[in-house]
């Protein structure tokens, strides 16, 4: 299980269609909203 970097929810990376590669790492998301927020400002969610 992966952790959505925006909301902290557990995400099954094998079944989700919502992912994004940032600086060589793949991140997985529970919803389109979380993915959109991350794409706008990834640094905000990676420096918590």
C-alpha positions in Angstrom: 0.0 0.0 0.0 1.1 3.5 -0.8 0.2 6.7 1.1 -1.5 9.6 -0.7 0.9 12.4 -0.1 -1.9 15.0 0.0 -4.4 13.5 2.4 -2.5 10.6 4.0 -5.0 7.9 2.9 -3.8 4.4 2.0 -3.9 3.7 -1.7 -3.5 0.3 -3.5 -0.9 1.2 -6.1 -1.8 -2.0 -8.0 -5.4 -0.9 -8.6 -5.5 2.9 -8.6 -5.4 4.8 -11.9 -4.3 8.0 -10.3 -0.5 8.4 -10.1 2.1 11.0 -11.0 5.9 10.8 -11.4 7.8 13.6 -9.8 11.6 13.8 -9.9 11.8 10.0 -10.6 9.4 8.9 -7.8 5.9 7.7 -8.4 3.2 8.9 -6.1 -0.3 7.4 -5.9 -3.6 9.2 -5.1 -7.0 8.4 -3.7 -8.9 10.9 -5.8 -8.5 13.2 -8.7 -8.7 16.2 -6.3 -5.6 15.0 -4.4 -3.8 14.4 -7.7 -4.6 17.9 -9.0 -3.5 19.5 -5.7 -0.2 17.7 -5.8 0.4 18.6 -9.5 0.0 22.3 -8.7 2.5 22.3 -5.9 4.3 19.0 -5.2 6.9 20.6 -2.9 4.1 21.6 -0.5 3.1 18.0 0.1 6.6 16.4 0.1 8.0 18.7 2.7 5.4 18.0 5.5 
